[in-house]
């Protein structure tokens, strides 16, 4: 038992470092691009749009196969050298997707600089997906430290290359090369580590096996494509639906969304760590209720802070050139609270209702498309922010209906009355602190959120957490 807990603790720790490094790298890159003296706002928009587009096209190469790979290799249902065929499957998909992507770009009104950025960053993300095949293998063998080391080095290399590109070459196309070479080096590192223990690691092609992968991972692939596309849908449509400086509008909206992504790091990490625990737990419901109470309360408090301090946050992080972003950030702060509802997502997954998640993602996608077509021509990037709220409301309706239909309360353990009380008190304190500089307020806000969350927790939950902390320190 103790050995299993030690292994789980190490896995979650290294997973946290891996995800944190990727998130901080993305946030740091957006700051570097925004504050680079030679980069105009419209050029920052071109880079951020290319990144969003690359994420979406890479989903068709990813195809949700990581989950299948980790599960099957860990359970010893497929041989380790199957990795070669799975990487071959992704290389095959990558070639097709990149060719189609190139053809589509030629049909757009993008200039040469935009096309070059999209192709280079798109290729980098495809290479990264192929690399994740090997990283998933490390995870299946509980070698999380090795996977994290590669991800961390890749993030550091990317930041170094981008700094050289922006301050040395002063060319935003060179940012695309930075992405490609950083991801390529990461892939080579993974292949090197694999080659030390595996004879077969180069991609192999077998179309009979590819057909099997396509069928076995279809539900995972569909969910990954639809769910993640929903997140970047607003950015993709904004570029074509707005009539006034589309690249600038994209830059404003994407920078606002960087705060949303950064704020929701916590639920993402908790969800990743809890998935294997909940899968084997005999007392799942108690865990759902306790964690959901903590996450939802935290989400409300973080959303309040971001909304009330949106202008100061933008000035502090990105500078006066991007002050307009505060308008969008104030709007999308509501989305932060919604994304803290990670336990609803896990609840449906563990309870075997994965298709409710697919249905929710489809509802989110359809609502987002309709809202963007109506609101973006009227309000530009602020319309995209409002559309993001509507699309998240759509998926929440499906989640709440699913939870209710299963005989559970839609609050899923969230102590709403206590949360309402401390939120009101938190708002009052934030008003009092408004006159102070943001760097004085930030540490105080962190302390207040921790104290208020402890207040809404039950005595049993507090005891459980403190006991786990004590046990961890002893191990």
Residue, then its C-alpha position, 0 to 999 in steps of 0.5 A: x500500500x505504501x509503495x503504491x502510494x509512493x508511486x502514485x505520489x511521484x507520478x502525480x508530482x512529475x505530471x504536475x511539473x510537466x503540465x506546469x512547464x507547458x502552461x508556463x511556457x505558453x504563457x511566457x511565450x505570449x508575454x515575450x511576443x506581446x512585449x517584443x519591441x519589434x512586434x506589432x499587435x497585428x503580428x502578435x495576432x498572426x502568431x497566436x492565430x497560427x498556434x490556435x490553428x496548429x492545435x486544431x489540425x494536430x488533433x486529427x493526428x493525435x486521434x485520442x490514441x494516447x489513452x489507448x496506448x497507455x492502457x494497453x501497454x500498461x496492461x501488457x495487452x500489446x507488445x512494446x514494439x507496437x509503439x513503432x506501428x502506433x507512431x507510424x499510424x500518426x506519421x501517416x495521419x500527419x502527412x495527410x493532415x499537413x497536405x490538406x492543411x497546406x491546400x486549405x491555406x492556399x485557398x485563404x486570403x492569408x499573406x505569405x507571412x501568415x501562411x509560412x507561420x501556419x505551416x511551420x507551427x502546424x508542422x511543429x505541433x504534428x511532430x509534437x503529437x508523434x513525440x507524445x506517442x513515445x512520451x505516453x510509453x514512458x507514462x505506461x511504464x511509470x517513467x513519469x520523470x523521464x517524460x517530464x524531463x523531455x517536456x521541460x527541456x522542450x519548453x526551455x528550448x522553445x523559449x530560448x529559440x523564440x527569444x533569439x528569433x524576436x530579439x536577434x532576427x526580429x522576424x515573426x516567421x522565425x518564431x515558426x522555425x523556433x517551434x519546429x526545431x524545438x519540437x523536433x529536438x524533443x522528438x529526437x530526445x524521446x527516440x534516443x531514450x527509447x532506443x536505449x531499451x527498445x530495438x524497434x522504435x522507428x515508425x512502421x507502416x501496417x494498414x491492417x493495424x492502422x484500421x484497428x487503431x482507427x476503430x479502437x480509438x474512435x470515441x477518444x479521437x472524436x471527443x478530443x477533436x470536438x472538445x478541444x476545437x470548441x476551446x479554439x473555435x472562437x479564435x478561428x472564427x474571429x479571424x474571418x467574421x470581424x471586419x475591423x483589423x482581424x489580426x489585432x482582434x485575434x491578439x486581444x482575444x487570445x491574450x485574454x484566453x491565456x489568463x483563462x488557461x493559466x487560471x484553470x491549471x489547478x483543476x486540470x492537474x487535479x483531474x489528471x491525478x484523480x482519474x486513476x484514483x477514482x477508477x479504483x475507489x470504493x467510495x467514489x461519491x464522497x471524493x466527488x463531492x468533497x473535491x467538487x466543493x473545493x474546486x467550484x468555490x475556488x473557481x468562483x473566487x478566482x473568477x471574481x478576482x480576475x474580473x475585478x482586476x482585469x485592467x491591472x492584470x493586463x497592464x502588469x503582465x502585457x503592458x499598456x499596448x494591450x489595455x483593450x484586452x481587459x474588456x475581453x478578460x472581464x467577460x471571459x472571467x466567468x468561463x474560469x469558474x465554469x472550467x473549475x467544474x472538472x469533477x462533472x467531467x470526471x463524474x461522467x467518465x468514471x460512471x461510464x457516461x462518456x457519450x454525455x461528454x461527447x454530446x456536451x461537446x457537440x452542444x458547445x460546438x454548435x452554440x459557439x458557431x451560432x453565437x460567433x456568427x451573430x456576435x463577432x460582426x457586431x462586437x469583434x473580440x468582445x463578441x468572441x468573449x461573449x460567445x465563449x460564455x454561451x458555448x460553456x453554458x451549453x455544455x454545462x446544461x448537458x452535464x447538469x442534465x446528465x448528473x440529474x438523470x443519474x439521480x444525483x444533485x446538480x450541485x454534486x456536493x458543492x456547498x452553495x450557501x457557504x460559497x455565496x457568503x464568502x464570495x460576497x465577503x471576498x468582493x467587499x475585500x477586493x473593493x477595499x484593495x482596489x487602490x493598491x498596486x497589483x503586486x501587493x494584492x496578489x499574495x494577499x488574494x492567494x492567502x484569502x482564497x486558501x482561507x475561504x476554501x478551508x472555511x467551506x470544507x467540512x471538518x472531515x475533509x480538512x482532517x483528511x487533507x491534513x492527515x495526507x499531508x502529514x503522511x506524505x511528509x513522513x514517507 
